[in-house]
Amino acid sequence: MSKKLRIGVLASGGGTNLQSIIDRCQDDSLDAEIAVVICNNPGAGALERAAQAGIANRCINHRDFSSRGDFDTAVVSALQESGVELVVLAGFMRIITQTFIDAFPDRVINIHPALLPSFPGLHVQQQAIDYGARFSGCTVHFVDGGVDTGPILIQAVVPVLQDDTAETLAARILEQEHRIYPRAIQLIAENRVHINGRQVSIDPACPASRSAIVNPALED
């Protein structure tokens, strides 16, 4: 049996992306194991999801630390103690600092509910609607110290519908997040991902859709 990639998941909220990763680990479609789940929020639903799955979990509350550096050092130490090889941010509402990047170079990934580089930051579904974007989606990217600026690994596209609200658009995007995040982890587990500057290549290359998506649709 091949060695599974040991991942550490950082979360702050309900943990639906965490659950999608747990499910893929449990059905053996993902060559990874969650070594630890760490939350900065003691009320995070992600802690309960981890406990129900029998996964080691810890709350490291950022409010207990006098500085961001001390908090980051504590989290990095907990990840290293668990033998984590890849750090997976799943709704972790803290800016990742150089402390993480130095400890896990090119081994921290995040998922963002927009098509980067458009709409980084927060409240991105409403931003897309307000801007009049015809498409939105989600992006898995490597973390490089900026806010949602790292090299892009995989994206999924969803149309923005005329009657969309931020909530309905977010729900459709979330469905795609649950599909592409485990896929991104699997590609890394297979040692197929290579970073060269801003470009991420996959070896061997994955098939890509060559069909255009148009919204509103063209008339036949």
PyRosetta script that sets phi, psi and omega in degrees:
from pyrosetta import init, pose_from_sequence

init()
pose = pose_from_sequence("MSKKLRIGVLASGGGTNLQSIIDRCQDDSLDAEIAVVICNNPGAGALERAAQAGIANRCINHRDFSSRGDFDTAVVSALQESGVELVVLAGFMRIITQTFIDAFPDRVINIHPALLPSFPGLHVQQQAIDYGARFSGCTVHFVDGGVDTGPILIQAVVPVLQDDTAETLAARILEQEHRIYPRAIQLIAENRVHINGRQVSIDPACPASRSAIVNPALED")
pose.set_psi(1, 131.7)
pose.set_omega(1, -179.1)
pose.set_phi(2, -71.6)
pose.set_psi(2, 151.6)
pose.set_omega(2, -180.0)
pose.set_phi(3, -68.8)
pose.set_psi(3, 134.5)
pose.set_omega(3, 179.7)
pose.set_phi(4, -88.5)
pose.set_psi(4, 145.6)
pose.set_omega(4, 178.0)
pose.set_phi(5, -69.5)
pose.set_psi(5, 127.8)
pose.set_omega(5, 179.4)
pose.set_phi(6, -90.7)
pose.set_psi(6, 118.8)
pose.set_omega(6, -177.5)
pose.set_phi(7, -115.8)
pose.set_psi(7, 149.2)
pose.set_omega(7, 172.1)
pose.set_phi(8, -115.9)
pose.set_psi(8, 128.7)
pose.set_omega(8, -176.9)
pose.set_phi(9, -106.0)
pose.set_psi(9, 127.9)
pose.set_omega(9, 175.0)
pose.set_phi(10, -107.5)
pose.set_psi(10, 128.0)
pose.set_omega(10, -176.3)
pose.set_phi(11, -142.5)
pose.set_psi(11, 157.5)
pose.set_omega(11, 177.3)
pose.set_phi(12, -123.8)
pose.set_psi(12, -14.7)
pose.set_omega(12, -171.9)
pose.set_phi(13, -127.1)
pose.set_psi(13, -137.5)
pose.set_omega(13, -171.3)
pose.set_phi(14, -69.3)
pose.set_psi(14, -27.7)
pose.set_omega(14, 173.4)
pose.set_phi(15, 83.9)
pose.set_psi(15, 32.8)
pose.set_omega(15, 179.2)
pose.set_phi(16, -69.5)
pose.set_psi(16, -36.0)
pose.set_omega(16, 175.0)
pose.set_phi(17, -67.7)
pose.set_psi(17, -37.4)
pose.set_omega(17, 172.9)
pose.set_phi(18, -57.0)
pose.set_psi(18, -44.3)
pose.set_omega(18, -179.1)
pose.set_phi(19, -61.7)
pose.set_psi(19, -38.8)
pose.set_omega(19, 179.0)
pose.set_phi(20, -64.1)
pose.set_psi(20, -34.6)
pose.set_omega(20, 177.7)
pose.set_phi(21, -72.8)
pose.set_psi(21, -42.0)
pose.set_omega(21, 175.8)
pose.set_phi(22, -56.4)
pose.set_psi(22, -47.4)
pose.set_omega(22, -177.8)
pose.set_phi(23, -59.9)
pose.set_psi(23, -42.4)
pose.set_omega(23, -179.1)
pose.set_phi(24, -70.4)
pose.set_psi(24, -33.7)
pose.set_omega(24, 174.9)
pose.set_phi(25, -66.4)
pose.set_psi(25, -40.3)
pose.set_omega(25, -176.5)
pose.set_phi(26, -71.8)
pose.set_psi(26, -31.3)
pose.set_omega(26, 178.4)
pose.set_phi(27, -92.5)
pose.set_psi(27, 9.8)
pose.set_omega(27, 175.6)
pose.set_phi(28, 62.2)
pose.set_psi(28, 22.9)
pose.set_omega(28, 172.8)
pose.set_phi(29, -90.4)
pose.set_psi(29, -1.6)
pose.set_omega(29, 178.5)
pose.set_phi(30, -127.7)
pose.set_psi(30, 122.2)
pose.set_omega(30, -178.0)
pose.set_phi(31, -83.3)
pose.set_psi(31, 59.5)
pose.set_omega(31, -178.2)
pose.set_phi(32, -149.0)
pose.set_psi(32, 160.0)
pose.set_omega(32, 172.5)
pose.set_phi(33, -133.2)
pose.set_psi(33, 140.7)
pose.set_omega(33, 179.4)
pose.set_phi(34, -84.8)
pose.set_psi(34, 111.1)
pose.set_omega(34, -177.8)
pose.set_phi(35, -76.7)
pose.set_psi(35, -35.3)
pose.set_omega(35, -178.8)
pose.set_phi(36, -162.0)
pose.set_psi(36, 147.9)
pose.set_omega(36, 170.5)
pose.set_phi(37, -114.9)
pose.set_psi(37, 126.8)
pose.set_omega(37, -179.5)
pose.set_phi(38, -121.1)
pose.set_psi(38, 131.1)
pose.set_omega(38, 177.9)
pose.set_phi(39, -122.6)
pose.set_psi(39, 144.6)
pose.set_omega(39, 175.1)
pose.set_phi(40, -93.1)
pose.set_psi(40, -3.6)
pose.set_omega(40, -177.0)
pose.set_phi(41, -119.3)
pose.set_psi(41, 115.5)
pose.set_omega(41, -176.6)
pose.set_phi(42, -62.4)
pose.set_psi(42, -19.6)
pose.set_omega(42, 179.1)
pose.set_phi(43, -95.5)
pose.set_psi(43, 10.7)
pose.set_omega(43, -175.0)
pose.set_phi(44, -67.1)
pose.set_psi(44, 130.8)
pose.set_omega(44, 176.3)
pose.set_phi(45, -63.4)
pose.set_psi(45, -22.3)
pose.set_omega(45, 179.1)
pose.set_phi(46, -60.5)
pose.set_psi(46, -33.3)
pose.set_omega(46, 178.3)
pose.set_phi(47, -63.0)
pose.set_psi(47, -42.0)
pose.set_omega(47, 179.4)
pose.set_phi(48, -67.2)
pose.set_psi(48, -40.7)
pose.set_omega(48, 178.2)
pose.set_phi(49, -61.1)
pose.set_psi(49, -42.0)
pose.set_omega(49, 179.4)
pose.set_phi(50, -64.6)
pose.set_psi(50, -44.4)
pose.set_omega(50, -179.4)
pose.set_phi(51, -62.1)
pose.set_psi(51, -42.0)
pose.set_omega(51, 179.7)
pose.set_phi(52, -64.0)
pose.set_psi(52, -28.1)
pose.set_omega(52, 179.7)
pose.set_phi(53, -91.1)
pose.set_psi(53, 1.6)
pose.set_omega(53, 179.4)
pose.set_phi(54, 73.4)
pose.set_psi(54, 28.2)
pose.set_omega(54, -178.0)
pose.set_phi(55, -101.0)
pose.set_psi(55, 136.6)
pose.set_omega(55, 177.4)
pose.set_phi(56, -57.6)
pose.set_psi(56, 135.6)
pose.set_omega(56, -177.6)
pose.set_phi(57, -146.6)
pose.set_psi(57, 150.4)
pose.set_omega(57, -178.7)
pose.set_phi(58, -142.9)
pose.set_psi(58, 144.8)
pose.set_omega(58, 168.8)
pose.set_phi(59, -104.0)
pose.set_psi(59, 118.4)
pose.set_omega(59, 172.4)
pose.set_phi(60, -115.2)
pose.set_psi(60, 97.0)
pose.set_omega(60, -172.0)
pose.set_phi(61, -77.0)
pose.set_psi(61, 119.8)
pose.set_omega(61, -178.2)
pose.set_phi(62, -63.6)
pose.set_psi(62, -21.8)
pose.set_omega(62, -180.0)
pose.set_phi(63, -70.5)
pose.set_psi(63, -14.5)
pose.set_omega(63, -179.9)
pose.set_phi(64, -85.0)
pose.set_psi(64, 0.8)
pose.set_omega(64, -175.2)
pose.set_phi(65, -117.6)
pose.set_psi(65, 143.9)
pose.set_omega(65, -177.5)
pose.set_phi(66, -80.0)
pose.set_psi(66, -17.5)
pose.set_omega(66, -179.6)
pose.set_phi(67, -143.6)
pose.set_psi(67, 154.9)
pose.set_omega(67, 177.1)
pose.set_phi(68, -62.4)
pose.set_psi(68, -37.3)
pose.set_omega(68, -179.6)
pose.set_phi(69, -61.4)
pose.set_psi(69, -41.3)
pose.set_omega(69, 179.7)
pose.set_phi(70, -65.7)
pose.set_psi(70, -40.5)
pose.set_omega(70, 177.8)
pose.set_phi(71, -62.9)
pose.set_psi(71, -48.0)
pose.set_omega(71, -178.7)
pose.set_phi(72, -60.9)
pose.set_psi(72, -41.1)
pose.set_omega(72, 179.5)
pose.set_phi(73, -62.2)
pose.set_psi(73, -39.8)
pose.set_omega(73, 178.7)
pose.set_phi(74, -65.3)
pose.set_psi(74, -41.4)
pose.set_omega(74, 179.8)
pose.set_phi(75, -67.3)
pose.set_psi(75, -44.7)
pose.set_omega(75, 179.1)
pose.set_phi(76, -60.3)
pose.set_psi(76, -41.9)
pose.set_omega(76, 178.9)
pose.set_phi(77, -61.4)
pose.set_psi(77, -42.0)
pose.set_omega(77, 179.0)
pose.set_phi(78, -64.9)
pose.set_psi(78, -39.3)
pose.set_omega(78, 177.5)
pose.set_phi(79, -64.6)
pose.set_psi(79, -44.7)
pose.set_omega(79, -178.8)
pose.set_phi(80, -66.4)
pose.set_psi(80, -38.2)
pose.set_omega(80, 177.8)
pose.set_phi(81, -61.7)
pose.set_psi(81, -28.1)
pose.set_omega(81, -179.9)
pose.set_phi(82, -90.3)
pose.set_psi(82, 3.8)
pose.set_omega(82, 178.1)
pose.set_phi(83, 69.7)
pose.set_psi(83, 32.3)
pose.set_omega(83, -176.9)
pose.set_phi(84, -71.3)
pose.set_psi(84, 135.4)
pose.set_omega(84, 178.1)
pose.set_phi(85, -106.6)
pose.set_psi(85, -24.5)
pose.set_omega(85, 179.1)
pose.set_phi(86, -138.9)
pose.set_psi(86, 130.2)
pose.set_omega(86, 178.7)
pose.set_phi(87, -98.8)
pose.set_psi(87, 126.0)
pose.set_omega(87, -176.3)
pose.set_phi(88, -115.8)
pose.set_psi(88, 115.4)
pose.set_omega(88, 177.8)
pose.set_phi(89, -88.6)
pose.set_psi(89, 123.1)
pose.set_omega(89, -176.9)
pose.set_phi(90, -129.1)
pose.set_psi(90, 80.9)
pose.set_omega(90, -176.1)
pose.set_phi(91, 71.8)
pose.set_psi(91, 38.3)
pose.set_omega(91, 179.1)
pose.set_phi(92, -89.6)
pose.set_psi(92, 110.7)
pose.set_omega(92, -170.2)
pose.set_phi(93, -91.5)
pose.set_psi(93, 48.6)
pose.set_omega(93, 174.7)
pose.set_phi(94, -135.4)
pose.set_psi(94, 139.5)
pose.set_omega(94, 178.1)
pose.set_phi(95, -71.3)
pose.set_psi(95, 129.7)
pose.set_omega(95, 179.9)
pose.set_phi(96, -77.6)
pose.set_psi(96, 131.2)
pose.set_omega(96, -176.6)
pose.set_phi(97, -106.1)
pose.set_psi(97, 177.8)
pose.set_omega(97, -178.2)
pose.set_phi(98, -61.7)
pose.set_psi(98, -24.0)
pose.set_omega(98, 177.9)
pose.set_phi(99, -57.1)
pose.set_psi(99, -44.6)
pose.set_omega(99, 178.2)
pose.set_phi(100, -68.2)
pose.set_psi(100, -44.8)
pose.set_omega(100, -174.2)
pose.set_phi(101, -65.0)
pose.set_psi(101, -38.6)
pose.set_omega(101, 178.1)
pose.set_phi(102, -67.5)
pose.set_psi(102, -36.0)
pose.set_omega(102, -178.4)
pose.set_phi(103, -76.7)
pose.set_psi(103, -31.5)
pose.set_omega(103, -177.5)
pose.set_phi(104, -133.4)
pose.set_psi(104, 68.3)
pose.set_omega(104, -176.9)
pose.set_phi(105, -62.8)
pose.set_psi(105, 126.9)
pose.set_omega(105, -178.3)
pose.set_phi(106, 57.3)
pose.set_psi(106, 25.6)
pose.set_omega(106, -179.1)
pose.set_phi(107, -131.2)
pose.set_psi(107, 28.0)
pose.set_omega(107, 173.3)
pose.set_phi(108, -125.4)
pose.set_psi(108, 124.0)
pose.set_omega(108, 179.1)
pose.set_phi(109, -124.1)
pose.set_psi(109, 155.5)
pose.set_omega(109, -178.0)
pose.set_phi(110, -139.1)
pose.set_psi(110, 155.7)
pose.set_omega(110, 172.6)
pose.set_phi(111, -117.8)
pose.set_psi(111, 135.0)
pose.set_omega(111, -175.4)
pose.set_phi(112, -125.8)
pose.set_psi(112, 133.9)
pose.set_omega(112, -174.3)
pose.set_phi(113, -83.7)
pose.set_psi(113, 51.4)
pose.set_omega(113, 174.6)
pose.set_phi(114, -159.2)
pose.set_psi(114, 167.6)
pose.set_omega(114, 177.8)
pose.set_phi(115, -89.7)
pose.set_psi(115, 89.6)
pose.set_omega(115, 178.4)
pose.set_phi(116, -60.8)
pose.set_psi(116, 146.7)
pose.set_omega(116, 12.4)
pose.set_phi(117, -85.0)
pose.set_psi(117, 4.9)
pose.set_omega(117, 176.7)
pose.set_phi(118, -73.8)
pose.set_psi(118, 139.8)
pose.set_omega(118, 171.0)
pose.set_phi(119, 57.3)
pose.set_psi(119, 60.7)
pose.set_omega(119, 169.5)
pose.set_phi(120, -74.6)
pose.set_psi(120, 171.8)
pose.set_omega(120, 174.8)
pose.set_phi(121, 87.5)
pose.set_psi(121, -142.6)
pose.set_omega(121, -171.9)
pose.set_phi(122, -110.2)
pose.set_psi(122, 164.0)
pose.set_omega(122, 175.0)
pose.set_phi(123, 56.3)
pose.set_psi(123, 41.5)
pose.set_omega(123, -168.5)
pose.set_phi(124, -75.5)
pose.set_psi(124, -28.8)
pose.set_omega(124, 178.4)
pose.set_phi(125, -65.5)
pose.set_psi(125, -43.1)
pose.set_omega(125, 177.6)
pose.set_phi(126, -66.8)
pose.set_psi(126, -35.8)
pose.set_omega(126, 176.2)
pose.set_phi(127, -59.3)
pose.set_psi(127, -44.4)
pose.set_omega(127, -179.1)
pose.set_phi(128, -63.8)
pose.set_psi(128, -41.8)
pose.set_omega(128, 179.4)
pose.set_phi(129, -66.1)
pose.set_psi(129, -46.7)
pose.set_omega(129, -178.7)
pose.set_phi(130, -62.3)
pose.set_psi(130, -33.9)
pose.set_omega(130, -177.7)
pose.set_phi(131, -77.4)
pose.set_psi(131, -18.4)
pose.set_omega(131, -177.5)
pose.set_phi(132, 85.8)
pose.set_psi(132, 21.9)
pose.set_omega(132, 179.0)
pose.set_phi(133, -62.9)
pose.set_psi(133, 141.6)
pose.set_omega(133, 177.5)
pose.set_phi(134, -88.1)
pose.set_psi(134, -20.0)
pose.set_omega(134, 179.1)
pose.set_phi(135, -134.0)
pose.set_psi(135, 148.5)
pose.set_omega(135, 169.0)
pose.set_phi(136, -137.6)
pose.set_psi(136, -161.2)
pose.set_omega(136, -179.4)
pose.set_phi(137, 158.3)
pose.set_psi(137, -149.6)
pose.set_omega(137, -178.6)
pose.set_phi(138, -146.1)
pose.set_psi(138, 157.7)
pose.set_omega(138, -173.3)
pose.set_phi(139, -137.4)
pose.set_psi(139, 129.2)
pose.set_omega(139, 166.7)
pose.set_phi(140, -98.5)
pose.set_psi(140, 126.2)
pose.set_omega(140, -177.5)
pose.set_phi(141, -139.3)
pose.set_psi(141, 158.1)
pose.set_omega(141, 172.1)
pose.set_phi(142, -76.9)
pose.set_psi(142, 148.5)
pose.set_omega(142, -178.0)
pose.set_phi(143, -93.7)
pose.set_psi(143, 129.7)
pose.set_omega(143, -175.5)
pose.set_phi(144, -124.7)
pose.set_psi(144, 10.5)
pose.set_omega(144, 178.7)
pose.set_phi(145, 103.9)
pose.set_psi(145, -22.4)
pose.set_omega(145, 174.4)
pose.set_phi(146, -86.3)
pose.set_psi(146, -178.9)
pose.set_omega(146, 177.5)
pose.set_phi(147, -92.3)
pose.set_psi(147, 101.3)
pose.set_omega(147, 177.9)
pose.set_phi(148, 59.5)
pose.set_psi(148, 42.9)
pose.set_omega(148, -175.2)
pose.set_phi(149, -114.4)
pose.set_psi(149, -4.0)
pose.set_omega(149, -171.8)
pose.set_phi(150, -74.1)
pose.set_psi(150, 167.5)
pose.set_omega(150, -179.9)
pose.set_phi(151, -56.0)
pose.set_psi(151, 139.1)
pose.set_omega(151, -172.8)
pose.set_phi(152, -89.2)
pose.set_psi(152, 131.3)
pose.set_omega(152, 179.9)
pose.set_phi(153, -98.7)
pose.set_psi(153, -47.9)
pose.set_omega(153, -177.0)
pose.set_phi(154, -154.5)
pose.set_psi(154, 146.0)
pose.set_omega(154, 177.8)
pose.set_phi(155, -135.8)
pose.set_psi(155, 153.3)
pose.set_omega(155, 171.4)
pose.set_phi(156, -128.8)
pose.set_psi(156, 143.5)
pose.set_omega(156, -174.2)
pose.set_phi(157, -113.7)
pose.set_psi(157, 136.3)
pose.set_omega(157, 171.6)
pose.set_phi(158, -130.2)
pose.set_psi(158, 146.6)
pose.set_omega(158, 177.1)
pose.set_phi(159, -74.3)
pose.set_psi(159, 148.7)
pose.set_omega(159, 170.3)
pose.set_phi(160, -92.2)
pose.set_psi(160, 117.1)
pose.set_omega(160, -175.6)
pose.set_phi(161, -85.7)
pose.set_psi(161, 157.4)
pose.set_omega(161, -174.1)
pose.set_phi(162, -62.2)
pose.set_psi(162, -32.5)
pose.set_omega(162, -178.4)
pose.set_phi(163, -100.7)
pose.set_psi(163, 15.6)
pose.set_omega(163, -178.8)
pose.set_phi(164, -65.4)
pose.set_psi(164, 143.5)
pose.set_omega(164, 163.8)
pose.set_phi(165, -108.8)
pose.set_psi(165, 170.8)
pose.set_omega(165, 176.7)
pose.set_phi(166, -57.6)
pose.set_psi(166, -34.6)
pose.set_omega(166, -177.0)
pose.set_phi(167, -72.9)
pose.set_psi(167, -43.2)
pose.set_omega(167, -178.9)
pose.set_phi(168, -69.9)
pose.set_psi(168, -37.9)
pose.set_omega(168, 177.5)
pose.set_phi(169, -66.3)
pose.set_psi(169, -42.4)
pose.set_omega(169, 179.1)
pose.set_phi(170, -60.3)
pose.set_psi(170, -38.4)
pose.set_omega(170, -178.8)
pose.set_phi(171, -65.1)
pose.set_psi(171, -41.1)
pose.set_omega(171, 179.4)
pose.set_phi(172, -70.4)
pose.set_psi(172, -36.0)
pose.set_omega(172, 177.0)
pose.set_phi(173, -66.0)
pose.set_psi(173, -40.3)
pose.set_omega(173, -178.1)
pose.set_phi(174, -60.5)
pose.set_psi(174, -36.5)
pose.set_omega(174, 176.7)
pose.set_phi(175, -57.6)
pose.set_psi(175, -40.4)
pose.set_omega(175, 179.8)
pose.set_phi(176, -74.6)
pose.set_psi(176, -33.0)
pose.set_omega(176, 175.1)
pose.set_phi(177, -57.2)
pose.set_psi(177, -42.9)
pose.set_omega(177, -177.8)
pose.set_phi(178, -67.4)
pose.set_psi(178, -18.7)
pose.set_omega(178, 177.4)
pose.set_phi(179, -88.2)
pose.set_psi(179, -45.0)
pose.set_omega(179, -169.9)
pose.set_phi(180, -86.7)
pose.set_psi(180, -23.0)
pose.set_omega(180, -178.4)
pose.set_phi(181, -68.0)
pose.set_psi(181, -49.6)
pose.set_omega(181, 174.7)
pose.set_phi(182, -58.9)
pose.set_psi(182, -35.3)
pose.set_omega(182, 178.9)
pose.set_phi(183, -63.3)
pose.set_psi(183, -42.6)
pose.set_omega(183, 178.9)
pose.set_phi(184, -61.0)
pose.set_psi(184, -43.8)
pose.set_omega(184, 179.3)
pose.set_phi(185, -63.0)
pose.set_psi(185, -40.5)
pose.set_omega(185, 179.6)
pose.set_phi(186, -62.3)
pose.set_psi(186, -42.0)
pose.set_omega(186, 178.6)
pose.set_phi(187, -61.0)
pose.set_psi(187, -39.6)
pose.set_omega(187, 177.6)
pose.set_phi(188, -68.7)
pose.set_psi(188, -40.9)
pose.set_omega(188, 179.2)
pose.set_phi(189, -61.0)
pose.set_psi(189, -30.8)
pose.set_omega(189, 179.1)
pose.set_phi(190, -84.5)
pose.set_psi(190, 3.8)
pose.set_omega(190, -179.7)
pose.set_phi(191, 57.3)
pose.set_psi(191, 39.0)
pose.set_omega(191, -177.1)
pose.set_phi(192, -103.4)
pose.set_psi(192, -4.0)
pose.set_omega(192, -171.5)
pose.set_phi(193, -102.6)
pose.set_psi(193, 131.2)
pose.set_omega(193, 180.0)
pose.set_phi(194, -132.4)
pose.set_psi(194, 135.4)
pose.set_omega(194, -178.8)
pose.set_phi(195, -108.9)
pose.set_psi(195, 127.8)
pose.set_omega(195, 175.7)
pose.set_phi(196, -133.2)
pose.set_psi(196, 95.3)
pose.set_omega(196, -173.9)
pose.set_phi(197, 66.5)
pose.set_psi(197, -123.5)
pose.set_omega(197, 178.4)
pose.set_phi(198, -89.0)
pose.set_psi(198, -8.8)
pose.set_omega(198, -175.1)
pose.set_phi(199, -92.3)
pose.set_psi(199, 132.3)
pose.set_omega(199, 174.2)
pose.set_phi(200, -112.0)
pose.set_psi(200, 121.6)
pose.set_omega(200, 177.7)
pose.set_phi(201, -110.0)
pose.set_psi(201, 152.1)
pose.set_omega(201, 179.6)
pose.set_phi(202, -121.1)
pose.set_psi(202, 127.7)
pose.set_omega(202, -174.1)
pose.set_phi(203, -124.1)
pose.set_psi(203, 119.4)
pose.set_omega(203, -6.4)
pose.set_phi(204, -71.0)
pose.set_psi(204, 159.2)
pose.set_omega(204, -175.3)
pose.set_phi(205, -62.7)
pose.set_psi(205, 142.8)
pose.set_omega(205, 174.6)
pose.set_phi(206, -84.3)
pose.set_psi(206, 146.8)
pose.set_omega(206, 175.7)
pose.set_phi(207, -62.9)
pose.set_psi(207, 141.7)
pose.set_omega(207, 179.6)
pose.set_phi(208, -118.2)
pose.set_psi(208, 146.1)
pose.set_omega(208, 175.9)
pose.set_phi(209, -67.4)
pose.set_psi(209, 131.3)
pose.set_omega(209, 179.5)
pose.set_phi(210, -104.1)
pose.set_psi(210, 1.4)
pose.set_omega(210, -179.0)
pose.set_phi(211, -88.8)
pose.set_psi(211, 141.5)
pose.set_omega(211, 178.4)
pose.set_phi(212, -80.2)
pose.set_psi(212, 149.8)
pose.set_omega(212, 175.5)
pose.set_phi(213, -115.0)
pose.set_psi(213, 125.1)
pose.set_omega(213, -175.8)
pose.set_phi(214, -122.2)
pose.set_psi(214, 134.3)
pose.set_omega(214, 179.0)
pose.set_phi(215, -140.2)
pose.set_psi(215, 117.1)
pose.set_omega(215, 1.9)
pose.set_phi(216, -71.1)
pose.set_psi(216, 154.3)
pose.set_omega(216, -174.8)
pose.set_phi(217, -62.1)
pose.set_psi(217, 148.9)
pose.set_omega(217, 175.8)
pose.set_phi(218, -72.3)
pose.set_psi(218, 146.6)
pose.set_omega(218, 175.6)
pose.set_phi(219, -78.8)
pose.set_psi(219, 139.0)
pose.set_omega(219, 177.7)
pose.set_phi(220, -69.0)
pose.dump_pdb("model.pdb")
